[in-house]
Amino acid sequence: MEIVLQLEPEAAERLVAVYPAPAYYTPPIEGVRLEAARSAHGHFKILDLETSLRADVYCLGGDSLGLWAMERRMASSDRHLNDIAAMRRISSAMIDDAALARWIEQLGLEPEWRMTG
């Protein structure tokens, strides 16, 4: 799956902490910070070592086109909806449902969310 994040370098440690070893592989924290600090094209992978699922994490840089695209992005393709459904099944205990519900409502994504099961 592909994930685009607006990740500040100082938040890298919190992100990596969500995916602890030995269940997950994440790059060393210094590498995540470096990728998050790039002005464009920052990228790293997170691997679930039990299921072999991989997330390609792309860090949103400071360029205006990338920021504009993120503001207008909608999860509309079947692939993305299937990815979200899989995340809900596999990681349901780790999802903050209340926070997620607020974001879904704020972004107007209720129809897409219902399609993920």
C-alpha positions as CSV (number, residue, x, y, z in Angstrom):
1,M,0.0,0.0,0.0
2,E,1.1,3.6,-0.5
3,I,0.7,6.2,2.2
4,V,1.4,9.9,1.8
5,L,2.2,11.8,5.0
6,Q,3.0,15.3,6.0
7,L,5.6,14.1,8.5
8,E,7.7,16.6,10.4
9,P,11.2,15.2,11.2
10,E,10.5,15.6,15.0
11,A,7.4,13.3,14.7
12,A,9.4,10.4,13.1
13,E,10.0,8.8,16.5
14,R,6.3,8.7,17.3
15,L,5.5,7.2,13.9
16,V,8.2,4.5,14.3
17,A,7.0,3.7,17.8
18,V,3.6,2.7,16.4
19,Y,5.3,-0.2,14.5
20,P,7.6,-1.8,17.0
21,A,10.2,-4.5,16.3
22,P,10.1,-7.5,16.1
23,A,6.6,-7.4,14.5
24,Y,7.5,-4.7,12.1
25,Y,10.5,-3.4,10.2
26,T,11.0,0.3,10.0
27,P,14.2,2.1,8.9
28,P,16.4,3.5,11.7
29,I,14.9,6.6,13.2
30,E,17.7,8.7,11.7
31,G,16.7,7.5,8.2
32,V,13.0,8.3,8.8
33,R,13.9,11.8,10.0
34,L,16.1,12.4,7.0
35,E,13.4,11.3,4.6
36,A,10.8,13.5,6.4
37,A,13.1,16.5,6.2
38,R,13.5,16.3,2.4
39,S,11.8,19.1,0.5
40,A,10.5,16.6,-2.0
41,H,10.6,12.9,-2.7
42,G,11.1,11.6,0.8
43,H,10.3,7.9,1.0
44,F,10.7,4.9,3.3
45,K,9.0,1.5,3.9
46,I,7.3,-0.1,6.8
47,L,7.0,-3.9,6.7
48,D,4.7,-6.2,8.7
49,L,7.0,-9.2,9.2
50,E,4.2,-11.6,10.0
51,T,2.0,-10.9,7.0
52,S,4.6,-9.5,4.6
53,L,2.4,-6.5,4.0
54,R,4.4,-3.4,3.0
55,A,3.6,0.2,3.2
56,D,5.5,2.6,1.0
57,V,5.5,5.9,2.9
58,Y,5.9,9.0,0.9
59,C,6.7,12.2,2.8
60,L,4.9,15.3,1.5
61,G,7.5,17.9,0.9
62,G,7.0,21.7,1.0
63,D,6.3,22.1,-2.7
64,S,3.0,23.9,-3.4
65,L,1.8,21.3,-6.0
66,G,2.1,18.5,-3.5
67,L,0.3,20.5,-0.8
68,W,-2.4,21.4,-3.2
69,A,-2.8,17.8,-4.3
70,M,-3.1,16.5,-0.7
71,E,-5.8,19.0,0.1
72,R,-7.9,17.7,-2.8
73,R,-7.1,14.0,-2.7
74,M,-10.0,11.6,-2.3
75,A,-9.7,7.8,-1.8
76,S,-11.8,6.8,-4.7
77,S,-10.1,3.9,-6.5
78,D,-11.0,0.3,-5.6
79,R,-7.3,-0.5,-4.8
80,H,-7.2,2.2,-2.1
81,L,-10.6,1.2,-0.7
82,N,-9.4,-2.4,-0.6
83,D,-6.2,-1.3,1.2
84,I,-8.2,0.6,3.7
85,A,-10.5,-2.4,4.3
86,A,-7.4,-4.6,4.9
87,M,-6.0,-2.1,7.4
88,R,-9.3,-2.0,9.3
89,R,-9.3,-5.9,9.5
90,I,-5.7,-6.3,10.5
91,S,-5.1,-3.2,12.7
92,S,-8.6,-2.6,14.2
93,A,-7.3,-2.7,17.8
94,M,-4.8,0.1,17.0
95,I,-7.1,2.5,15.3
96,D,-8.5,5.4,17.2
97,D,-12.0,5.2,16.0
98,A,-13.2,8.5,17.5
99,A,-10.4,10.5,15.9
100,L,-10.8,8.7,12.6
101,A,-14.6,9.4,12.6
102,R,-13.9,13.1,13.1
103,W,-11.5,13.3,10.2
104,I,-13.8,11.3,8.0
105,E,-16.6,13.7,8.7
106,Q,-14.4,16.8,8.3
107,L,-13.2,15.6,5.0
108,G,-16.6,14.4,3.7
109,L,-15.4,10.8,3.2
110,E,-18.4,9.0,4.7
111,P,-19.5,7.3,1.4
112,E,-15.9,6.0,0.8
113,W,-15.6,4.9,4.4
114,R,-18.8,2.9,4.2
115,M,-17.4,1.1,1.1
116,T,-14.5,-0.2,3.2
117,G,-16.8,-2.4,5.3
